[in-house]
């Protein structure tokens, strides 16, 4: 896994601790609405909705709030219509970035994202300029307390592509359409699934070994992630552990 996955893991931990933040709730609610609109309200047949439902519950979003979001998505309740839009760009040092958004105003969101890139030393790119460096995958996090041989055998048998170690988690990688089946297999075996989501996994990485440049890259990523319309930020940086730890401190 690239350095970016360490940053994503840190964000995941932070979200668990700071799960009452209004921005976290708002982003999850938007994702629930879109998932319900595109695949229906049944979590048993809509794998994306099920994933978002579980993420929302893990973040302590109230059940009635989740249910209202799903109803807005299916049209049972009135609500704002959100559309998905992605932007591509570069951070300092040529690091590739993809930004996934849900917005009710494409022009506003595009201007805001462009402004963040500009303020933090990055630049926007044309569609397709960056996306070829990523592949959409299912990524499941399982605590490292699980025996390596056991999770390897079970995950691969269920259809996973790979199992790797990332800090205190096993990171199980699947094809997008196999995410739900592999997660179900792990849970049925009594394993705790810490996270399960679709992610843009970099196929090539850009090394960032200088602390100042690493700090600039991470500041840009954090600034993008803080935007209300931004749902996910993906990048292909590879920062050495010792530099990442120094910057985080």
N, C-alpha and C positions, 0 to 999 in steps of 0.2 A: 504494500500500500504506500502511496506517496505521502509526503509531509502534509499535504492538504487534509488527508484523512485524520491526522492528529489534531489539526485545528478544528475539524468538524466534530471530533469526539469531545474536545474541550467545550465547544459550543453546546453540545448535547448535555454535558454535565452541568453547565451553567444554567441551561434552560430548566433542568430538573430542580435546581436549587432556587432559581428565581422565577418559578413557574406562575406566579401571580401577576406578572407584568401584563399590562393591557395590550401591548404590542404582540406578545406571544399569543394571547387569546384571539386577537383580531386576525392574525395570520392563519391560525388553525381553523377559525370559523369560515374564512374565505375558502380555504381548501376543502372543507366539508361541503360547502354549497356547490362548488364546481364539480366535485366528485359525484354528488347526488344528481346534479343536472345531467352529467354525461353518462352515468351508468345506472341510475335508479336508486331508490331508497333502501333496498334490501342489502344488508351487509354480508349476507350469505352468498349472494351472487355478484356483488360489486366489490371486488378485491381492493380497489383503490379506496373506496369509502370505508371499508373495514380497517384498512391501515390508518386512515386519518381519524377514524373513530377512536381507535386504540391510542393514538398519539394524543388526541384531545383529552381522553380520560386520564392518561398518564400525567398530563399537565394540569390536572384538576379542573378542567373546564366543566361547569355544571351540566348534568345530563339534559335538563330542559333547554339549556342554551344550545347544546348539540342538536337536539331534536328540532328546534326552531330553524337552525341553519340548514338542516336536511330538508325541511319542508319548504324553505325559501328556494332551495336548489331545484326541487321538483315542481315548484309553482303552486304548492298548496297555500303558501303565504307570499305576500308581496315582498319584494326585496330588490336590491341593486343587482344589475346584471354584470358580472365580472367576466372578463376575457383573459385568456392566457397570452402572454407575450414574452419573448426572450430577447436578451441583448448580449452582444459579444464585445470583448475588448481586451486590452492589455494593461497589466500593472507594470511598475518600474522593473527593468531587467528583462522585459519580454515575456513575463509570466502571463499565460492565457487565462481568461476569466469568462465564465458564462453566468448570466443573471436571469433567473426565472421570476416572472412577476404575474400577479393577478390584479387587474385594474379595471376601473369603470371609465377611465379617461386615458387613452393611449398616448395622446400628445403630452399631457401633464407628466405621466410616468417617464416617457422617453427623455423629456427635458431634465427631470430630476436626476435620472441615472447618469445622463451625460455630464451634468454639473458635478456630480460626485467624482466621476472619473477625472475630470479636469482639475478639480480642487486637490486631488491627492496624487497628481503626477502620472495618471494613467491616460488611456485614450480609447475611444470607442472604435469598433471595427465593423466592417460590412458583414452582413449575414453569411455564414459559411466560412469566414476567415479563421474562426477559432473552433467551431463545433466539431470539425474533423479530428481534433485531438482528444475527443472524449467518446465514450461508449456508455449508453444507458444500461444500467445493471440494477438488480435487486441486491441490497446490502442488509444483512442481518447481524446484529451484535449480540453475542452470548458471553456471559462472564467467564473469565479464564479459569475459574474454579472447576469447570467441566473438564474431564479427562480429554486430552488431545486426540487420542486414538478413537475414543467413543464418538466425539463430535465429527471427526473426519469421516468415519465409516457411515454414520447416520446421515450426515448432510449430503455426501456424494451419492449415497443410495437413493435419497429423496429427489435428486436432480440438481444439486448445487454444482457450480463450476470450480470453486476453489474455497479453501479455508486458510486464513492467515491470522497472525497475531498482531494486535494493535493495543499497546498499553495493557489495560486489564481486561480487554475483551478479545474474544475470537470474532473475526469478521468473516462472515460467510457470504460469498458472492454467487449470485444466481442470474440466469436470464430473466428479463423483466416479467415474463409470463409465469415463471416458476416461483416467484417470491412467496406467494400465499401457500403453495403446497409445501415448500421447504420449511417455512415458519411453522405450519401446522404439524409437520413431522417432528420438529424439534420440541414443540410444546407437548405433543402427545407422549414424547419420551421422558417428560418431566423436566425438561430444561427451561430455564428462565430466559425469555427473549427480552433483551434490554432495549433494542430498537429494531425496526424493520421498515425500510423505505426504498423507494426508487431513487437512484442517484446517478449523476453523470461522473463516471470514473475515468480519470485521465489515462490515455494510452501511451502518452509520452510525458516526461516531466522536465521541468527547467530547474536546475540547481541554483539555490540562492544561499551562498555561504557567508556573505558579508552582513554583519548585524544591522547596520544602518539601512541597507536595502531591504532586509527581511522586515524590519519595523515598518518601512513605507508600504510594502506589499500588504502586511497584515492590517495596517490602518485603513487602506483602501477597501479591503474585504469587509472589515467591521463597519465602515461607513455605509457601504452598499447594503449590508445585512440589516442595518438600522432603519432603512427606508420602509415606510409603511406598506408600499405596494410590492416590495421585494419578498419573495417566498423562499428562495434558495440561491446561494452563491456557490459556484463550483470553480475550482482553480487547479492548475497543474504544477504549482510550486513544489520544490523538494528542499526543505530547510533542515539541516542537520539537527539532531535532537538537542545538542548542547546550545546551539544558537536559538532554537525555538524556546528552550527553557529560559535563556537569558532575556529574550525579548518579552516573554510572558511575565517574568518577574518585574 
